[in-house]
Amino acid sequence: MSQIHFEVIPPVRDPQEPVFVCGSLPALGSWDPTKALPLQWATSHHLGGINVETGTSFEYKILRGSWQNEAVDAWGNVLPNFHHDTWLDATRHHTVADWKDRYAGRLTRDGLHSNILAGRRELLIWLPSTYASEPERHFPVILLHDGANIFDPATSFTGVDWAADEWVTALHAEGVLPEALVIAVVHPEGYNEENVSFRDVDLSPELGGSGYAKFLVSELMPYLDARYRTLPEPAARILAGASLGALLTFYVSLNHPGIFGKFACLSTSFEDVSQSLPQHSEQLLALEWMTALPSGVRMYFDYGDSGLDECYEVYHAQLASLLHSKGWTDQFTVRQIPGGTHSELSWRGRFGASLRFLAS
């Protein structure tokens, strides 16, 4: 016999709701959802397991209790059956993009050629349901980097997405956040001749970040404002990212004022690719040298206390000290997240907290 464990990360709305695995084995209900295997909620996952005779192949699906609320992908499509061949003990990891009965809005693809970057950048754009039903209405914009990790667990390199569309939908339902367009820039794949990822070239101010920042403010935002019904004003624009994406977000806040009014920086890599110590961090030095900060700006910073993020405490302490010394008291927050790590799973939960702060 082999033990098969299931670890399921649910959507961010009502994550503790019961989750079941229903499949072709009697232990999974033999496709009867009323007899499906119930999973147990444990902090961020639903967990459960079965014993299976070695050599057995089986199929299964994830649901909340009936076929009307089974899991769907990031595009709203019902997922095909998952398949597993049993030879050894195994753990099956899944992130549910959304549920069939709750999927809202529409995820679409777009893209544009950048003269600044001398290449094309793909875009993933999530439109709320009212974008189609209210054709005269204009919407705020939330713009993020690392587009492959933002909406779709199937494209995220860790199998865990940020659930950005889910957060906007859930926080709007709570009355915290207005409905918004959520746009994510997808970076090129691969590495250059120095074995540096093209993603890092885009996002590192020490590499190509200055050009990527100019692309955002002088090509991408005008393109979005012309093609979509946006609110083209800083107060209605959020720029967000994590790690080097957070550093690039911070760079934009200092070097391109008047474009975005709100910034979310999660696990900001102030050391950049040169691994600079806090006293030599180019972006912290740039902040120190500024005589005035952009007016009307609101900023969220956080870092975890585990793994790589644990090393970021001294950088963020210096950041907070500099911002306080320049008179920013109510415009920003710097938070240490207990148990927070440098990972998509951690940023998934923290992104919701950043939106709550920026909306307050």
N, C-alpha and C positions, 0 to 999 in steps of 0.2 A: 504494500500500500504506500501511496505517496500523499503528503499533505499539500494542499493547494490553498494558499492564503489570498484573500482579496483586500486591497487597500484602495479606497475610493475617496477622492477629494470632491466634495459636492459643490454646486454653485454657491455664490456668496450670500444669496438671499435664503434665509431660514436654513442654514447649513445643518442644524441638528435634526431636521425632519427625518423620519425613518427611510432608509435606503435598503433595497433588496437586490439580490442576484437571482435571476430566474433563467433556467437553462434546461438542457436535454437530459440531465441526470436526475434520478429521484431525489438526491440530496439538494437539488436546485429547483425542485417542484415539477420536473418533467413538463416544462412550459406552462404550468398552471400558476399564474401570479399569486393566487391565494395560498400557495404552498411553497413560495420562493424562500430562499435563505435570507433571513434578516441579518443585517450587519449592525455592529455596535459603534456608536459615536465615541471617538476618543480624540479630543482637542481639535484636530484639523482634518481627520480622516474618519471614514466609516470602515470598520474592520470585521473580518469574519473568515471562516475557513471550512473546508470539507476534507474528508479522507477519500481518496480515489484509487481504484486498483491501477497499479502501474501498467502502462500500455494503453490505457483508455483515452480516446479522443472525445472531447465534448465541446458544445457551443453554449453561449449564454449571453444575456443582456442585463443591463442595469436599469432599474426603475424605482419609482417611489411607491409602488403598490398595485399598479394596473398598467395595461398597455396604453392607456390615455396619457400617462405621465412617465413614459420611458425617456431615456437619455437621447439627446440629439447632438449633432456636431455644431461648430461655431456658426455655420450657415443656416441652421435650423432643420437640417435633414436628419431623419431617423437613421441611426447608425446600423450597419450590417451586424450580424451576429459576431461576437468575439469567439475565437477558436483556440483551443489549447490541447496539445498532445502531452499526455502525462508520462514522464519517464523518471523524473526526480522531484523532490520537494521544490515548490516554486511559489513565488509571490507575484500576483497579477496586479499591476499598478494602473489606475485609471483616474483621469480628471474629467469630470462631467462638465461640458461646455454649457449646457442648459437642459431644461426639461421640455418635453413636447408641449405641455399645456401652458408653459410660461414664456416660451421664447418670444421675444419682442424686438421690434426694429428690423433693420436689414443690414447685413454686412456685404460690402461691395469692394471691388478692386478698381484702382485708378493708377495713374502714374504720369510722370512728365520728364522730359529731357532737361537737364540742367546745363546751361552754358558754363556756369561757374565750376561745376564739378566735372564737366566734360563727360557726362554719362547720364543714364536714366536712373531714376529712383522710383521704385514701386511704392504704392500707397495702399493701405487697407483703411477703409472708411466705413464707420458704423453710423447709420442714420436712424434716429428714433422713429417710432411708428407715426407720430404726428407730422413728420417731415412730408409725407405723402398726403395726409388728410387735411393739412392746413397749408396750402400752397403759397399763401401770402406771408407766412411767418418766417422770421429769421432767427437763427440759433447761435448760442455761444459755441466756441471751439475748444476742445481739449486735444492738444497735439503731443504725441509721444514718440520717442525713438525706439529702436529694437522691435520693429513692427512684427516680426515673426513670433514674438513672445507675448503679445498684448491681448489677442482675442482667442487664439486657437491652440489648444493643448497639442493638437496633432502636428503643428509646425514648431512649437517651442522645443528648444534643444533638450530641456529637462522633462518635457511632457507636462509641464504646469504653466498655464498662462496667467496673465494679470487679471483676467476677468473684467477688463475695463468697461465693456458694454454693460455687464451685469451690475457693476458698481453704480454707474450712472442711472440705470433703471431703478435700482433699489433705493438710492439716495433721493432720487426724484419722488418716488412713492412716499418717502418719509417727509417730504417737504423741505429737505436740506439743500437740494441742488436743482437748478433748472434743467430741463432737457437740453442736451447738447449734441453736437456732432463730435465724434471721437475719431481722430485721424492718427494713424501710426505709419511712420516711415520705415520701410524695409531696406536694410543695408545690403550691399553686394556680398556675396559669399566668396570665400577663398582668401588667399594671402598674397602679398606682394613679394618682390624679390628679396626684401629684408626679412621675410617670414613674419610680417606683421599683418594681422587680419584687416581686411578692408573695413570691417565694422569699427575697429580701433582707429583707423585712419580718419574715418568720418567724425568720430566723437572726441578724439584727443586734441585739445588746444595745442599741444606740443607737436602734433602731426598735421592733419588736414582739418582740424576742427574749426579754424577761422573761416575756411572756405565753406564748410558745411553750414556754419552759422549764417553766413551771407546768403546761401541757398535758401535757408528757412525764411529769412526775413524779406529778401528781395525777389525771390522767385516763387517759393511755395505758397506763402501767405497771400500774395496777390492772385495767384492761380486759384486758390481755394475761394477767395472772396468773389472772384469773377464767375466761377463755375457752380458754386453752391450758395445757398441762402444763409450766409453767415452774418454775425454782428461784427463788423470790421472796426472794433475799438478795443484798446488794451484791457479794459475792465472785463471784457467778455472772452478773454483768451487765456488759457492755462497752457504752460509748457511744462512737461514732466519727463523724468528719466531716472535711471538708477545706475550706480557705479560710474563709469565714464559718461554714460548718458546724463547722469545728474551733474557731473562736472561741466559738460557742454551746456546744460540748461543754465547753470550758474554763470558761465561765460557769457551767454546771450543776455542775461539780466544786467550784466555790467557793461557790455559793449554795444548793445543794441536797444537802448531804452526807448519806450514809447511804442513798442510792437506788442509785447505781452505784458499783462498786468499782474499775473499770478504765476508762481513757480513752485514746483514740487521736486525736491532733490532727495532721493533715497540712497543711502549708503554712498555718499559722494566720494569719489576717488580723488581727493585733493592731491594725492601724491603723483597723479598722472602716470604716464608710461615710464618716466625717468625715476620713479620711486622716490621723489623728493621728500625730505623731512619737512615738518610743518613750517619751520622758519625759512625754508627755501621753496615752498609751494608757490608757483607762479600766480595762481588765481587768488590765494590768500594775500600775497604781496600786492596784487593789483587792487584788491579791496582796501588794503591798508593805505595805499597811495591816493585813493579817491577822496576828494574834498567834499563831495556831495553825492548822495545816493538818489536814484530815480524816485520821484514822488509818486504816491498812489500805488506803490508796489506791495504785494503781499507774498511772503515766501515761507515754505515749509521745508525743514531739514530733519532727517533722522538717521540713526545708525543703530545697529544691534550691539549686543554685548557678548556675542559668541563668534568663534572662527575669525575670519578676516576682518569682519566689522569691529571686533574688539580693539583692533589697532587704530580705529578711526576716532576714538574718543578725544585724543589730544588735538587732532585737526579741528574737530567740531567745537572744542572748548575755545580754541583760538578764534574760530569763526564767530562764536557767540560774543566773545569779548570785543572783537572789532565792531560788530554790528551795534552792540550796546554803546560803545564809545562814540559812535556816530549818530546816536540819538534814535536809533530804531528800537522801539520798545514793544509796541503793539503790532508791528507789521510783520513779525517773523516769529517762528518757534524752532527750537533745536531740541529734539527729543531722543533720548536713549531708549531703545525698545528692549525690554527684558526678553531674553530668548531669541532676539532677532538675529538673523544670519544674512550672509551675502548670497542670497538665493532667490529664485523666482517665487518659490512658495512663500517665503517671508515677505517679499515685496508685494505679493498678491494681497495679503491682508493689510499691509501698511498703506497701500495706495488708497484704500477707502478712507483711512484716517487722514491722509493728506488732503483729500477732496473735502472732507468735513471741515478741516481747519480753513482751507482757502475759501470755502463758502460762508464761513461765519463772519 
